[in-house]
Amino acid sequence: MTDALFALRPWQSPEVTSWGRLPMNAVDRREGAVSLDGRWRFQLLPAPEREPGPAWSWAELPGSWTFDAAEDPPQYTNVRMPWARFPPDSPPENPTGVYERDVEIPAEWAGRRIVLQVGAAESVLLVHVDGRPAGVSKDSHLAAEFDLSGLVRAGTKATVRLTVVKWSDASHIEDQDQWWLGGITRPVLLYATDPLHLADVTVRACHDGELRVDCRVRSAAGTATGALPAGWYVSGELDGLELCQDRAFDRLNAEDERVSDFLGEARLGTVVPGVRTWNAEAPELYDLTVRLHRADGTVADTSRHRVGFRDVEIRGRDLLVNGERVYIRGVNRHDFHPLTGRTVSYEDMRADLLTLKRFGFNAIRTSHYPGDPALYDLTDELGFYVVDEADIESHDHAHEIADDPRYLNAFVDRVSRMVLRDKNHPSVIVWSLGNESDYGANHDAAAGWLRRHDPTRPVQYEGAAKLDWGATDDASDIACPMYAPIEDCVAHALSGEQTRPLIQCEYSHAMGNSNGTLADTWAAIEATPGLQGGFIWEFWDHGILQRVNDGRPAGRGGAGLYENGVAGPGLRWAYGGDFGERIHDGAFIADGVVFPDRTPKPVMFEHREIAAPVRLSVEGEGTWRVLRVHNRQHFRDLSWLTAEWEFTAADGGTWTLPARLPDVPPGGSAVVDRPEVAGGAGEIWLTLRVTTAADEPWAPRGTEVCSPQVRWYAADEGEPVVGMEEDPGHIPPPETDPDGLLLHPLLASPPALSLWRAPTDNDVLGGMAERWRELGLDRMEREPVAVERKGATVRVRSRWSTGAGFVEHEQVFTALVDGRVFVEETAVLPEELTDVARVGTVFETVDGFDSLAWYGQGPWESYPDRAAGAPVGHHALPVDELFTPYLRPQESGGRHGVRHFTLSGGDHVLAVRLDGPRQVSVTRHRAADLAAVAHHDELVPRPGCVIHIDAAHRGLGTASCGPDTSPPYLVPPGVHRWSWTLRAL
């Protein structure tokens, strides 16, 4: 390929960011556009210099060839570039996709300006029409537009060729934590305008009702006069309210024939009385229509917008929306789909946002590039605060590129085009200069342009702010660190040195079984002025559905082949390394709060309660106790919600009563009438089930919003104690083997000591797993010391060998009159054996058990440092649904705070009562089974159940990328005691 565009070699020239590409704008062009999505002729070449051959295959657009072409499969890296070259070089082996199709140009477009829009291309796009060059674009996540008016004729066919070069100098600043793909990933369309057209529309809508609309007008070259037609004007209306034209003028001398494309400006304005303001809780929108008129009054061009009246400002160390300090309960979001990669449909985007809204999220960071334009329409409509992030990340070569003048144009170009496209969306409240690209002059240049062009929003950039959270002279208006320990954040807020809001751009890394201490983090944020929240990393696991037999992506035909986070037969969720990549970063791509199929992980329920609009608290003691309801919203009262009381008693009773939510303003609270409830045996828990009172844009009527819970009566007010209710002296002791191992007809293996768990991703990347293996905790050997039998009791003392010495373990088995076995256990860990995974009992049942009922926290998985969203109650699930299928098998399926549980199936019933709230898991897998495999298709469920009862269980933390769990959730050395009763029915 040797024409003018290829002679530029744009894939090797950082100074070339575009050629022939039209300026970015915010004019709505969807009406009347012709979609070019669908089948295109396609060839994949090994390098851009190669000529296409005569043999064409077919490709569906939008889409990535990496999902279809075996010779260029997906590849995942986090920090490393997938090839060893320094910027701006790209490798000579450079997959290049050539897309071609014939396009019918509508006859009614005669005399009009005709524009091609390519929604996104990775990474360099070259456009030809009938073999003639039309332009170049270099930015994988923003649309590129090209004026084809001089290349096509209305009423005829034209052959459009889109050549996409995968690797380029731009790849060095798109080095993001995601799959490397290639292709055209957003829609392609063709549209036409009058030669006299709106070049841009800028909307400023303030929360006091003032509206200003600035319009830029162009007259394309080739019009009859060669100048901006005289007498043009602009009109507008907002929900039927006519706007006033403040001014209009020709920007350039209309008689200057040296200028081929003339520009004019106009401003419209009004003040809306009684304006309904926009915020994430109540996203009120108005319909704005802007029209460009010719001198005779006919309409030459129209642009439609949805307008939200709101202000954003930083006052002191607070980020304010409409004058209110708001909490940012955010998530980082990539474009991703397990069947189509970065091509995400409108319906799927909407479903994603509905899920986030229902689980309490109110903010999105578009990590690490601008999203599809449809995303912002949806965040406007549904109510999300958006940090819009430029497509800049140079992770592997950050220091070199930040000050490299060859990349200056690219930095400014990417930031400015994002702003020009998205500036009219009320949901966008902060601009981000990119991610993990060090900090240099290129950032300052982009920030300078941005602050001048749009002073209505703050700018953030983690790379600038991390140098000094208290600085005031860098390219960030917000201190937005990554994974800063909450203790450091609190200390900064209390230091007197804080100068700006502290909102973490990434915190609580959701890789595998993770997000420990989320509730503790938010308790500290809410208790500390100056802290306003942050963004969890990230929305979903980027697992690609892969066919096991040939290792290829399942592709678009894989729909319906997964459910509840589990890939179907013959399929699995692939992560880094599963496509034969030599350079990859493994399962680090699986770090979301939902599975690849959008099934919520248990952490979503944790977040829902932490972010709940309604809180419940108990004040006072005894008969003087009162209930207080808190409204934790910033803008809404509680009238959009309804509720009922639910009481749960330890003895098995659950009953409900109607509840009336009080009239509480945002941020307020009120005492409510104490519901009358008959006492039960043991503890009683009171839950307020809060649901939507009417249909919301994001949830139908009756959708559960939250379920705050308090303990109404404590366990010491009557809970039965595990132990010997009768003198068992005349009863024979439980059966044991000569070494003192308990024998029981429903147990396939006897109760044994367990100090290890199948390592979570946090355990592996945080270094704990390696240390546990070095200590031999995964392969401890038991050495019996003494077995004593006396009456109904067998006392067994043993030692378990570890790399830090022996663990002394004592089990006392006592037979009770009704056939129960009472088990008392003591484990003494030497001082050198610090921070183990668990201390507890593990045993296995015989076949036939398929259902578990328990009283404790649930129904979803919970752990000691991730249990705020699992209310105490009576729960029941099939055993096979207790396990959580994290993409890399690991410890999962635990339930925290379990008091007693019952396994059943067929004629078997096995009941266990614990001495207090304990961590329990019941699954089909041993810890060793989980640790031995990389994917779930390799797991073989055991016919019986593997049961863990833990006296202590280590918290989860987020150490795969961020702080480990807090000290209270570590398992210390020393003496651990627990007891439980086993009963077979």
Sequence and secondary structure as in RCSB ss.txt:
>XXXX:A:sequence
MTDALFALRPWQSPEVTSWGRLPMNAVDRREGAVSLDGRWRFQLLPAPEREPGPAWSWAELPGSWTFDAAEDPPQ
YTNVRMPWARFPPDSPPENPTGVYERDVEIPAEWAGRRIVLQVGAAESVLLVHVDGRPAGVSKDSHLAAEFDLSG
LVRAGTKATVRLTVVKWSDASHIEDQDQWWLGGITRPVLLYATDPLHLADVTVRACHDGELRVDCRVRSAAGTAT
GALPAGWYVSGELDGLELCQDRAFDRLNAEDERVSDFLGEARLGTVVPGVRTWNAEAPELYDLTVRLHRADGTVA
DTSRHRVGFRDVEIRGRDLLVNGERVYIRGVNRHDFHPLTGRTVSYEDMRADLLTLKRFGFNAIRTSHYPGDPAL
YDLTDELGFYVVDEADIESHDHAHEIADDPRYLNAFVDRVSRMVLRDKNHPSVIVWSLGNESDYGANHDAAAGWL
RRHDPTRPVQYEGAAKLDWGATDDASDIACPMYAPIEDCVAHALSGEQTRPLIQCEYSHAMGNSNGTLADTWAAI
EATPGLQGGFIWEFWDHGILQRVNDGRPAGRGGAGLYENGVAGPGLRWAYGGDFGERIHDGAFIADGVVFPDRTP
KPVMFEHREIAAPVRLSVEGEGTWRVLRVHNRQHFRDLSWLTAEWEFTAADGGTWTLPARLPDVPPGGSAVVDRP
EVAGGAGEIWLTLRVTTAADEPWAPRGTEVCSPQVRWYAADEGEPVVGMEEDPGHIPPPETDPDGLLLHPLLASP
PALSLWRAPTDNDVLGGMAERWRELGLDRMEREPVAVERKGATVRVRSRWSTGAGFVEHEQVFTALVDGRVFVEE
TAVLPEELTDVARVGTVFETVDGFDSLAWYGQGPWESYPDRAAGAPVGHHALPVDELFTPYLRPQESGGRHGVRH
FTLSGGDHVLAVRLDGPRQVSVTRHRAADLAAVAHHDELVPRPGCVIHIDAAHRGLGTASCGPDTSPPYLVPPGV
HRWSWTLRAL
>XXXX:A:secstr
  SHHHHT GGG TT  EESB         TT EE  EEEEEEEESSTTS   S  EEEEESEEGGGT TTS  E
EESSS SS   TT   SS  EEEEEEEEE  GGGTTSEEEEEE  EESEEEEEETTEEEEEEE TTS EEEE TT
T  TTSEEEEEEEEES  GGGGGEE SEEE  EE S EEEEEE SEEEEEEEEEE TTSEEEEEEEEEE TT SS
SS  TT EEEEEETTEE EEEEEEESS TT TT SSEEEEEEEEEE TT  BB SSSB  EEEEEEEE TTS EE
EEEEEEE B  EEEETTEEEETTEE  EEEEE    BTTTBT   HHHHHHHHHHHHHTT  EEE TTS   HHH
HHHHHHHT EEEEE S EEGGGHHHHHT GGGHHHHHHHHHHHHHHHTT TTEEEEE  SS    HHHHHHHHHH
HHH TTS EE HHHHTT TT SSSS SSB  BS  HHHHHHHHHTT   S EEEEEEEE SSS  TTHHHHHHHH
HHSTTEEEEEEE SB   EEEETTT  B  GGGTTSEETTEE TTEEEE TTTT  SS  GGGG   SB TT  B
 THHHHHHHHT SEEEEEESSGGG EEEEEE  SS  STTEEEEEEEEETTS EEEEEE      TT EEEE   
     SS EEEEEEEEESS BTTB TT EEE  EEEEE GGGT   SS SS  TTS    B TT  B  TTEEEE
EEEE      HHHHHTTHHHHHHHTTTTS  EEEEEEEEETTEEEEEEEEEETTEEEEEEEEEEE TTS EEEEE
EEEE TT  SBSEEEEEEEE TT  EEEEEEE SS  BTTB TTS EEEEEEEGGGTS   SS  S  EEEEEEE
EEEEETTEEEEEEEEEEEEEEEES  HHHHHT SSGGG    SS EEEEEEEE     TTSS    GGGSB SEE
EEEEEEEEE 
